[in-house]
């Protein structure tokens, strides 16, 4: 017989009133509530006077804990998985439990509810027709740089999370790579001090360089208007070509013009090389 006693239950991302009636019903009904941090979850459960056995499930025990939860299910227990805030399994170790359950042939139910991703997307005002979610970026190294570089040619809206102690570094990188690209930064969504700052990567960086950085952040990177982008790039390319005629080395010309036009040095350099190769081929 197929087991259907595992529930993925979203929790509020800030305002406790945002929990759904269905989630409350499930939390009241199940035998065990698996949660990311019992100290955080107990505040929500106490608020709604829900007294259940709690089971710790987090990124440091996700595989071992998943096996234990599946064993409980096979014994006939019912389980609800919740996270500290939002949808379990989205940028969250709950995805491991979902994978283990599927592999074991155990059906589960996912309840709808709060997600910071969609709130921040709508707050940005950017296109929601096509978008991608990157979770948290790698903290450093080649993988992080590869992702940022790939965004240069990404035409979809990009949504990702960032921790407050890393926000300034991330904004500085975005400002360097995409100074004129539209950016929206939302913090403390659904909470008392909810705020969304919109502008370009350059202007948003400047804002946070003079304001305190507190709370939980969702960043939404839009697509730069193609017409303006192409006009600016064409002017920059012509200026770089003029500098070459004046005796500048290719790299030096690109560095100078990229700084003047707030453009990517790498993109300008590649375009200049391509132009030179085309000219040589014609000759």
NUMIPA-599594 format. One line per field, with one value per residue (C-alpha): x, y, z. Coordinates in steps of 0.2 Angstrom, whole numbers, plus 5000, padded with zeros to 4 digits. Each point is the difference from the previous one (the first is absolute). Layout:
// NUMIPA-599594
c1 <- c(X  ...)
c2 <- c(Y  ...)
c3 <- c(Z  ...)
//
This chain:
// NUMIPA-599594
c1 <- c(5000  5007  5003  4994  5004  5014  4997  5011  4992  5006  5001  4999  5016  4997  4982  4992  4983  5005  4999  4986  4985  5005  5018  4993  4988  5014  5012  4985  4997  5018  5009  5017  5006  5017  5008  5016  5003  4989  5003  4993  4986  4994  4996  4988  4992  4998  4991  4987  5000  5006  5009  5008  5016  5014  5013  5016  5003  5014  5014  5012  4990  4988  5005  5000  4985  4991  5002  4993  4985  4997  5001  4987  4988  5002  4995  4983  5005  4995  5013  5000  5016  5002  5014  5005  4991  4992  4999  5009  5011  5003  5018  4998  5005  4982  5004  5010  4985  4990  5013  5001  4981  4999  5014  4991  4983  4992  4987  5000  4989  5007  4989  5000  5006  5012  5016  5012  5004  4984  4997  5017  4997  4983  5008  5013  4989  5011  4993  4993  4997  5017  5011  5013  5003  5018  4998  5015  5016  5016  5009  5016  5011  4998  4983  4993  5010  4993  4982  5003  5008  4986  4987  5008  4990  4985  4984  4989  4997  5011  4995  5012  5002  5015  5005  5002  5018  5004  4988  5013  5012  4987  4993  5018  5002  4984  5004  5017  4992  4984  5000  4984  4990  4984  5000  4987  5005  4987  5003  4989  4985  4984  5008  4999  5015  4996  5009  5004  5014  4999  5013  5015  5013  5011  4987  4994  5018  5002  4984  5006  5018  4992  4986  5001  4998  4988  4987  4997  5003  4993  5008  4992  5010  4991  5005  5008  4990  5008  4999  5008  5013  5004  5002  5011  5011  5001  5007  5012  5006  5003  5009  5012  5004  5004  5012  5008  5004  5008  5012  4991  5003  4984  4999  5003  4987  4987  5004  4999  4983  4992  5003  4993  4984  4997  5002  5007  5019  4999  4985  5008  5017  4992  4990  5016  5009  4986  5000  5019  4999  4986  5010  5016  4989  4993  5018)
c2 <- c(5000  5017  5011  5018  5007  5011  5019  5014  5015  5018  5012  5019  5010  5013  5004  4985  5004  4995  4981  4991  4992  4984  5000  5002  4986  4988  5006  4996  4983  4992  4990  5008  5017  5000  5017  5009  5009  4994  5016  5010  4989  4998  5019  4998  4984  5008  5015  4988  4989  4985  4987  4986  4989  5010  4992  5010  4999  5012  5001  4992  4984  5000  4982  4991  5009  4997  4981  5001  5010  4987  4986  5010  5001  4981  4997  5010  5017  5016  5014  5018  5008  5019  5012  5015  5011  4997  4984  4985  4993  5016  5005  4989  4982  4995  4996  4985  4993  5002  4990  4986  4999  4998  4987  4990  5001  5011  5013  5017  5015  5018  5014  5017  5015  5015  5001  5015  4997  5005  5015  5007  4997  5009  5014  5003  5004  4990  4987  4985  4991  4991  5000  4989  4997  4998  4997  5005  5003  4991  5010  5002  4991  4995  4994  5017  5009  4988  5004  5019  4999  4990  5013  5012  4992  4994  5007  4994  5009  4993  4997  4995  5001  5009  5000  5018  4997  4996  5013  5014  4989  4993  5017  5006  4986  5003  5019  4995  4988  5008  5018  5005  4985  5001  4993  4998  4996  4995  4997  4994  4996  4999  5007  5017  5007  4993  5010  4999  5011  5001  5007  4995  4989  5016  5010  4986  4997  5018  5000  4985  5007  5014  4990  4987  4982  4990  4986  4987  5005  4994  5008  5001  5004  5006  5001  5017  5008  4993  5016  5011  4986  4998  5019  5002  4985  5006  5017  4992  4988  5015  5009  4985  4999  5019  4997  4985  5013  5011  4987  4992  4981  4990  4996  5018  5007  4988  5003  5019  5000  4986  5012  5015  4991  4989  4984  4983  5000  4982  5003  5016  4991  4985  5012  5010  4984  4994  5016  5000  4982  5005  5014  4989  4987  5013  5007)
c3 <- c(5000  4996  5015  4999  5017  4996  4998  4995  5009  4996  5015  5001  4994  5013  5004  5010  4994  4982  5005  4991  5008  4991  5007  5018  4997  4994  5015  5012  4992  4998  5012  4997  4994  4993  5000  4996  5017  5014  5009  4986  4996  5017  5000  4986  5007  5017  4992  4993  5015  4991  5011  4990  5000  4991  4990  4995  4981  4993  4987  5012  5003  4984  4993  5017  5006  4984  5002  5018  4994  4987  5013  5010  4985  4997  5018  4996  5007  4992  4998  4995  4994  5004  4998  5009  4988  4983  4989  5006  4986  4991  5003  5015  5006  4998  4982  5006  5009  4985  4990  5012  5001  4981  5000  5014  4990  5014  4994  5008  5000  4997  5007  4992  5010  5003  4989  5000  4982  4993  5012  4995  4981  5001  5011  4987  4986  4988  4987  5008  4983  5001  5015  5009  5018  5006  5019  5009  4989  5005  5012  4990  4987  4981  5002  5006  4987  4986  5006  5000  4983  4993  5005  4987  4986  5011  4993  5014  5016  5013  5019  5014  5018  5010  5018  5008  5003  4982  4992  4998  4991  4988  4996  4996  4988  4992  4999  4991  4988  4996  5006  4990  5002  5010  5017  5014  5018  5012  5018  5015  4989  5009  5016  5009  4991  4983  4986  4982  4992  4981  4987  4991  5007  5001  5010  5011  5005  5004  5011  5010  5002  5011  5008  5013  4994  5011  4996  4987  4982  4983  4985  4983  4985  4985  4982  4993  4987  4984  4990  5013  5003  4981  4998  5014  4995  4982  5006  5012  4986  4989  5014  5003  4981  5000  5015  4990  4986  5012  5005  5015  5003  4999  5018  5006  4988  5006  5018  4997  4990  5011  5015  4991  4994  5015  4989  5002  4995  4995  4988  4992  4998  4991  4989  4995  4997  4988  4991  4998  4993  4988  4993  4998  4991  4988  4996)
//
